[in-house]
Amino acid sequence: MARYGYLIFLSFLILASCAQVGTITGGETDTSAPKPIAEKVNPPNASVNFTGNTVEIPFDEYFTLSSPTTSIQMVPPHATVKAVMNKKTLTLSWEEELRPNTTYAIYLNKTVRDLSERNDSIMQYVFSTGSTLDSTRFSVSVVDAYTRSPIAETVVALYDPKSDSLVNFAQTDRSGKANLTYLRPGTYKIIAFQDENKDLQPQATEEVGFFADSLITIDSTTTLTTPIRQFKPTPRAELTSAEFVAPATFLLKTTVDIDDPTVAIDGIAIDSNHYYLEDETTLHVFVDPTELSSGKIALTTSSFSDTSTFRIIDAKRAGTVRIESTQKNKTFAPSQALTFRVNDLIESVDTSLIRLSNSEDSTHIPYEVSFAKNELTFEVERGATQEILFEFEKEALSTTTGTSEAFRGTITLNSAKKYGIVSLDISSYSSPIILQIVKGSDVVRELSLIPSSERVLVSELLPGDYSFNIIHDENQNGRWDTGDFTSRTLPEQIDHYSTTTKVRANWEVEVELVPTEEEE
């Protein structure tokens, strides 16, 4: 379903042909919201010396109303607006007496929708009870705090800094820009947020962005060059799932990073050698499922504790012990340990059932092997790039629940000459940082650093184009931290160096990262 949002100014609309009643079948999809017929709005938009309490807005097609009691607001909020729909005309009215010499705006916050595709928009009707309209305009952009990409369809609102009452708002366009109009010069609190419940008030659970003191002074029509950085709030810490995966694993997923975990099942602690982190929010816990059918699994970390119940049905107990490379592309750099992962705890290895050979001439390759938890590590002589054929016969590994299936696959061990090196000058920074090496849209390397005059060498980079991000690691926890609306904490600053650097095999390239005013 196509859906687009716009801020529509009634006085600048182009008349469109009327749509038919009901759902349209066939033809092109309707991708625009119902449009007011500007010349038929009564009284006209931007009227002065307004004395009535009713506005009639005809539209170019039939429509429906979405939550009109909460999505229609008058600003300043001196009256409660009621909405009545009659065919293609919307009538807005109120009973309260408005203040003299005041510019008012009535906002329809995605109130009017078409009947077929549910397209909606933000609309603004402006009038003044005095002889003039406030005419100052203000523009600002909203970007994602982490990626710096523009954010469309987010609300940018101005509030009175003393009363916190809404003064004006607009919605960003596809380029992330919001244009606020009919303003009176003054100092305002400015906040950007995803208005999920359409109350035009930011909530702690909504994506939000603001400046350090949240205040701006608008004394003339202007465009703010510094964007608002909008961020997702830290979710409530909880264990979201505890899924049993045959033959012997509980997969625990959380909403926040798992630090210093301990696990217990029905009050009995699980040995820490029986679990490992797949990523920041996923923990694998190995168990002996033979005596488990249902119960409670508890996860405790340095920041939260939570529990989940489980039930293992017989149909889900059966599973094979599989062997796979820890590298998805089955290629290992010189500094990477040659490891394989198993979906169960390894108890013993029968090396007589494992053979390594050169994939080109089938010559035998001697090796040493060790294991810990569910990982096998092989030691072989390395030098030039080589491809090794690994052959595991059935039952080569004994695990908690049984023995492994057969495995056969080719692994590539690259030599250092296959990679390039980037020599980075980060001496323009003085406080702790996190350096991200980016290829395409993927962060391929991340390093926590204390800047100095010495260059930072990043080796074993595959040939290609790379860019760089610098995270200002203010609390030195080694990761990017989002902001918090309640405490008015801003997200950590990220400097994006989008100009790419070409890395060639067996070459070293020098790069200097110097923050500009825009990046700061």
C-alpha positions in Angstrom: 0.0 0.0 0.0 1.5 3.3 -1.0 1.4 6.0 1.6 2.9 9.5 1.6 2.7 12.4 4.1 2.8 16.1 3.4 2.3 19.4 5.1 -0.4 21.1 3.1 -0.9 24.8 3.1 -4.5 25.5 2.1 -3.7 28.7 0.3 -1.3 27.1 -2.2 -3.2 24.0 -3.3 -3.8 23.1 -6.9 -7.4 22.0 -7.7 -7.6 18.3 -8.5 -10.4 16.3 -10.1 -12.9 14.6 -7.8 -12.5 10.9 -7.0 -15.3 8.4 -7.1 -17.0 7.1 -3.9 -15.8 3.7 -2.7 -12.7 1.6 -3.3 -11.1 2.0 -6.7 -10.3 -1.2 -8.5 -7.9 -1.3 -11.4 -5.9 1.5 -12.7 -3.0 3.3 -11.0 -2.8 3.3 -7.2 -3.9 6.5 -5.5 -0.8 7.8 -3.8 -1.9 11.3 -2.6 -4.1 12.4 0.3 -7.4 14.3 -0.2 -6.7 17.9 -1.1 -8.6 21.0 0.1 -10.1 23.1 -2.7 -8.3 26.3 -1.7 -10.6 28.9 -3.4 -13.7 27.4 -1.8 -12.4 27.4 1.8 -14.6 29.6 3.9 -13.3 31.9 5.4 -10.2 31.7 3.2 -7.0 30.6 4.6 -4.8 33.4 6.1 -7.8 35.5 6.9 -7.4 38.5 9.2 -9.9 40.2 11.5 -11.5 36.8 12.0 -14.6 37.0 14.2 -16.4 33.7 13.6 -16.2 30.2 15.1 -16.6 28.0 12.0 -14.5 27.0 9.0 -15.7 25.0 6.0 -13.1 23.1 4.0 -14.3 21.3 0.8 -12.0 18.5 -0.5 -11.4 17.1 -4.0 -12.6 13.6 -3.1 -14.6 11.7 -0.5 -12.7 11.1 2.7 -12.8 9.7 6.2 -11.6 11.1 9.5 -9.0 9.5 11.7 -9.2 10.2 15.5 -10.5 13.8 15.0 -10.8 14.5 18.7 -7.1 14.0 19.3 -5.6 14.7 15.8 -7.1 18.2 15.4 -5.5 21.0 17.5 -5.8 24.7 17.6 -2.5 26.6 18.4 -2.4 28.5 20.6 -4.7 26.0 22.4 -7.4 28.5 23.3 -10.3 26.4 22.0 -11.3 22.8 21.4 -12.1 22.2 17.7 -14.9 19.9 16.7 -15.1 18.3 13.2 -18.2 17.4 11.2 -18.0 15.6 7.8 -20.6 16.1 5.2 -19.9 14.4 1.8 -16.7 16.1 0.6 -16.8 19.0 3.1 -15.2 19.2 6.5 -16.6 21.7 9.0 -14.5 22.8 11.9 -16.1 24.7 14.8 -15.5 25.7 18.4 -17.4 27.4 21.2 -14.7 29.3 23.1 -14.0 33.0 22.6 -10.6 33.6 21.0 -8.2 36.2 22.1 -7.8 39.5 20.1 -4.9 40.3 17.9 -3.6 36.7 17.9 -2.5 34.5 15.0 -4.1 31.0 15.2 -3.4 27.8 13.4 -5.7 24.8 13.2 -3.7 21.6 12.5 -5.2 18.4 11.1 -2.5 15.9 12.1 -3.2 13.1 9.6 -6.9 13.5 10.3 -8.2 13.4 6.7 -7.7 10.1 4.8 -8.9 9.0 1.4 -11.2 6.0 1.3 -9.1 3.6 -0.8 -5.4 3.8 0.0 -5.6 5.5 3.4 -3.3 8.3 2.3 -3.2 11.1 4.8 -1.3 14.4 5.5 -0.8 17.2 7.9 -2.9 20.3 7.1 -2.7 23.8 8.5 -5.4 26.5 8.4 -4.2 29.9 9.6 -6.1 33.0 10.6 -5.8 36.1 12.8 -8.2 37.8 15.1 -6.2 41.0 14.5 -5.3 43.0 11.4 -2.1 41.1 10.6 -0.7 37.6 10.6 2.6 36.6 12.2 4.8 36.1 9.2 8.2 34.8 10.4 9.3 31.5 8.9 11.8 29.0 10.2 13.3 25.8 8.7 15.4 23.0 10.2 16.4 19.5 9.1 16.2 16.3 11.1 18.7 13.5 10.6 19.2 10.1 12.2 21.7 10.5 15.1 23.6 7.3 14.1 23.6 7.3 10.3 23.0 11.1 9.7 20.4 10.1 7.0 17.5 12.5 6.7 14.3 11.5 8.5 11.0 12.0 6.7 7.5 12.3 8.2 8.7 13.3 11.7 7.2 16.2 13.7 9.2 19.3 14.5 7.4 21.2 17.2 7.9 24.6 19.0 6.8 25.0 22.6 6.6 27.9 25.0 9.7 27.5 27.2 7.8 28.6 30.3 4.4 26.8 29.9 5.5 24.0 27.6 2.3 24.7 25.6 2.5 24.0 21.8 3.2 27.1 19.7 3.7 25.6 16.2 4.7 22.5 14.4 5.4 21.0 11.0 6.3 17.6 9.5 9.6 16.9 7.7 9.5 16.2 4.0 11.5 13.4 2.2 14.7 15.4 2.5 14.2 15.6 6.3 13.4 19.4 6.2 10.6 21.0 8.2 9.2 24.4 7.4 7.5 26.2 10.2 5.4 29.3 9.2 3.3 32.1 10.7 5.6 32.5 13.7 6.1 35.4 16.1 9.7 36.2 16.8 10.8 34.8 20.2 12.6 32.0 22.1 11.1 28.6 21.8 11.8 25.0 22.9 12.3 22.9 19.8 11.8 19.1 19.7 11.6 16.6 16.8 9.8 13.3 17.4 7.8 10.5 15.8 4.3 11.4 17.0 3.0 7.9 17.3 -0.1 8.7 19.3 -0.8 12.0 17.5 -0.9 14.1 20.7 1.9 16.5 19.6 3.8 15.8 22.7 7.1 13.8 22.8 7.0 10.6 24.8 9.9 8.7 26.3 9.1 5.7 24.1 9.1 7.7 20.8 12.0 8.5 18.6 13.1 12.0 19.6 15.7 14.7 18.9 16.6 18.0 20.5 19.5 20.4 21.1 21.6 20.6 24.2 19.4 23.2 25.9 16.4 22.5 23.6 16.0 26.3 23.1 16.3 28.4 19.9 15.7 32.1 19.3 13.9 33.0 16.1 14.1 36.7 15.3 13.7 36.6 11.6 13.0 34.2 8.7 15.9 31.8 8.8 17.1 28.3 8.1 19.0 26.5 10.8 22.1 24.9 9.4 22.7 22.5 12.3 20.3 19.5 12.0 18.4 18.0 14.9 19.7 14.5 15.6 16.8 12.2 16.2 17.4 8.9 18.0 15.6 5.7 19.1 15.3 5.5 22.9 16.9 2.7 24.8 14.3 0.0 25.0 13.2 -1.4 28.4 15.7 -4.2 29.3 14.0 -7.5 29.0 14.4 -11.1 27.9 12.3 -11.2 24.7 12.6 -14.9 23.9 14.0 -18.2 25.2 13.8 -20.6 22.3 14.9 -24.2 22.4 16.9 -25.3 19.3 17.6 -29.0 18.9 19.6 -30.8 19.9 20.8 -28.9 23.0 20.6 -25.1 22.9 18.5 -22.4 24.4 18.7 -19.2 22.3 18.1 -16.2 24.6 17.4 -12.9 23.0 17.2 -9.5 24.8 16.4 -5.9 24.0 19.7 -4.6 25.3 23.3 -5.6 25.4 24.1 -8.7 27.5 27.0 -7.9 29.9 28.4 -10.5 32.5 25.5 -13.0 32.1 24.6 -15.7 34.5 21.9 -18.3 33.6 19.8 -20.6 35.8 17.1 -23.2 34.9 14.6 -23.8 37.6 16.9 -22.2 40.1 20.0 -24.3 39.2 22.9 -22.3 37.9 24.3 -23.2 34.5 28.1 -23.5 34.2 29.5 -20.4 32.4 31.4 -22.8 30.1 28.1 -23.9 28.8 27.1 -20.6 27.1 28.5 -18.0 24.7 27.5 -14.7 23.1 26.6 -14.8 19.4 26.2 -11.0 19.4 25.5 -8.2 21.9 21.9 -9.4 22.4 21.9 -13.1 21.7 23.1 -15.8 24.1 23.5 -19.5 23.3 23.0 -21.7 26.4 23.9 -25.4 26.1 21.9 -27.9 28.1 21.2 -31.6 28.5 17.6 -31.8 27.3 17.0 -35.4 28.3 15.4 -34.5 31.6 13.9 -31.1 30.6 10.3 -30.8 29.5 9.2 -27.4 30.9 10.3 -24.9 33.5 11.7 -21.4 33.9 15.0 -20.0 32.6 16.5 -16.9 34.3 19.0 -14.5 32.8 20.9 -12.0 35.0 23.2 -9.4 33.6 25.0 -6.4 35.0 22.0 -4.2 34.1 18.9 -6.3 34.5 17.4 -9.7 35.4 14.5 -11.4 33.7 12.9 -14.9 33.3 11.0 -16.8 30.7 9.1 -20.1 30.8 9.7 -22.8 28.3 8.3 -26.1 27.2 10.1 -28.6 25.0 7.8 -30.9 23.1 9.1 -34.3 21.9 8.8 -33.3 18.3 11.4 -30.6 18.8 14.0 -32.6 20.7 15.4 -34.4 17.6 18.3 -32.6 15.9 21.6 -33.4 14.3 25.0 -32.2 15.5 26.3 -30.0 12.7 29.7 -28.6 11.9 30.2 -25.2 10.2 33.0 -22.6 9.6 32.9 -19.6 11.9 33.5 -17.4 8.8 30.5 -17.2 6.6 32.6 -16.7 3.5 34.8 -19.6 4.6 37.9 -17.4 4.2 40.4 -16.7 7.0 42.9 -13.8 7.2 46.4 -14.5 8.6 45.5 -13.3 12.1 42.2 -15.2 12.3 42.1 -18.5 14.1 41.0 -21.4 11.9 37.9 -22.4 13.8 34.7 -24.4 13.3 31.5 -24.2 15.4 29.2 -27.0 16.5 25.6 -26.7 17.7 26.4 -28.6 20.9 29.1 -28.8 23.6 32.1 -30.8 22.4 33.2 -33.6 24.7 35.9 -35.3 22.6 37.5 -35.3 19.1 38.5 -38.4 17.1 41.3 -37.1 14.9 41.4 -40.4 13.0 38.1 -39.4 11.4 39.3 -35.9 10.4 41.4 -35.3 7.3 42.9 -32.1 5.9 44.3 -32.0 2.3 45.4 -29.5 -0.3 42.4 -28.9 -2.6 44.7 -28.6 -5.6 46.8 -31.8 -5.3 45.1 -33.7 -2.5 48.3 -33.9 -0.5 47.8 -34.5 3.3 48.2 -31.4 5.5 49.3 -32.1 9.1 47.4 -30.2 11.9 46.9 -29.8 15.6 43.4 -29.4 16.9 41.9 -28.2 20.2 38.4 -27.4 21.4 36.6 -25.3 23.9 32.8 -25.2 24.5 31.4 -25.7 21.0 34.4 -24.6 18.9 37.2 -26.5 17.2 40.5 -24.7 16.5 43.0 -26.0 14.0 46.7 -25.2 13.8 48.3 -25.6 10.4 51.4 -24.2 8.7 50.5 -20.9 7.0 52.3 -19.0 4.3 51.0 -18.4 0.8 47.3 -18.4 0.1 46.0 -21.9 0.1 42.7 -23.8 -0.1 42.3 -26.7 2.3 39.7 -29.4 2.0 38.3 -30.4 5.4 36.7 -33.8 5.7 35.0 -34.9 9.0 33.6 -38.4 8.9 30.5 -39.2 10.8 31.0 -39.4 14.6 34.3 -37.4 14.4 33.0 -35.3 17.4 31.3 -36.5 20.5 29.0 -34.0 22.1 26.6 -33.7 25.1 23.7 -35.2 23.1 25.4 -37.5 20.6 27.9 -37.4 17.8 28.4 -35.2 14.7 27.2 -35.7 11.2 29.7 -35.9 8.4 31.1 -32.6 7.0 33.1 -31.8 3.8 34.1 -28.3 2.7 36.9 -26.1 1.4 38.4 -23.4 3.5 40.6 -20.6 2.1 43.6 -19.3 4.1 44.6 -16.0 2.7 48.2 -14.7 2.8 48.9 -11.1 4.0 49.5 -10.1 0.3 45.8 -10.5 -0.3 45.0 -7.5 1.9 45.7 -3.8 2.1 46.6 -1.5 5.1 45.2 1.8 6.0 47.5 4.1 8.1 45.3 6.6 9.9 46.2 10.0 11.5 43.6 10.7 14.2 45.8 13.2 16.1 43.1 15.9 15.6 41.1 14.1 18.3 42.0 14.3 21.9 39.4 12.3 23.8 38.5 8.6 23.6 36.9 7.5 20.3 35.6 4.5 18.5 36.9 4.1 15.0 34.6 2.4 12.5 35.9 1.1 9.1 33.0 1.0 6.7 32.7 -0.9 3.4 29.4 -0.1 1.6 26.9 -0.1 4.4 28.7 -2.6 6.6 31.0 -1.8 9.5 33.8 -4.3 8.9 36.1 -3.2 11.8 35.6 -1.3 15.0 38.4 -0.1 17.3 38.3 1.7 20.6 41.2 4.2 20.7 42.9 6.8 22.8 44.1 9.3 20.1 47.8 10.2 20.0 50.4 11.5 17.6 51.1 8.0 16.4 49.4 6.7 13.4 46.9 3.8 13.7 47.5 0.9 11.3 44.5 -1.1 10.2 45.6 -4.2 8.4 43.9 -7.1 6.7 41.5 -5.1 4.7 40.2 -6.7 1.5 40.6 -4.5 -1.6 37.8 -2.1 -2.1 36.5 1.4 -1.2 36.2 2.2 2.5 34.9 5.2 4.5 35.3 6.0 8.2 33.2 7.0 11.2 34.5 8.4 14.5 32.3 7.9 17.6 33.0 10.3 20.5 33.0 7.6 23.2 32.2 10.0 26.1 31.7 7.3 28.7 34.5 5.0 27.3 32.3 1.9 27.2 33.4 0.9 23.8 30.1 1.4 22.0 27.8 4.1 20.7 25.2 5.3 23.2 21.8 6.7 22.2 20.2 9.6 24.0 17.6 9.9 26.7 14.6 12.3 26.5 13.7 12.2 30.2 17.2 13.2 31.4 17.8 15.4 28.2 20.9 13.4 27.4 22.1 13.7 23.8 23.3 10.7 21.8 27.0 10.4 21.4 28.3 12.4 18.4 29.4 10.6 15.3 31.7 12.1 12.7 31.0 10.6 9.2 33.9 10.7 6.7 31.9 9.7 3.6 34.7 10.3 1.1 35.9 6.8 0.3 39.5 5.6 0.3 40.5 2.9 -2.1 42.4 0.0 -0.6 44.6 -2.2 -2.8 46.1 -5.6 -2.1 49.6 -5.5 -0.7 49.5 -1.7 -0.5 49.4 0.8 2.4 47.4 4.0 2.1 47.6 7.0 4.4 44.5 8.8 5.6 44.1 11.8 7.9 40.8 12.3 9.7 40.2 15.9 10.7 36.7 16.9 12.0 35.1 19.8 10.1 32.6 22.2 11.6 29.8 20.2 10.1 31.1 17.0 11.6 31.6 18.6 15.0 
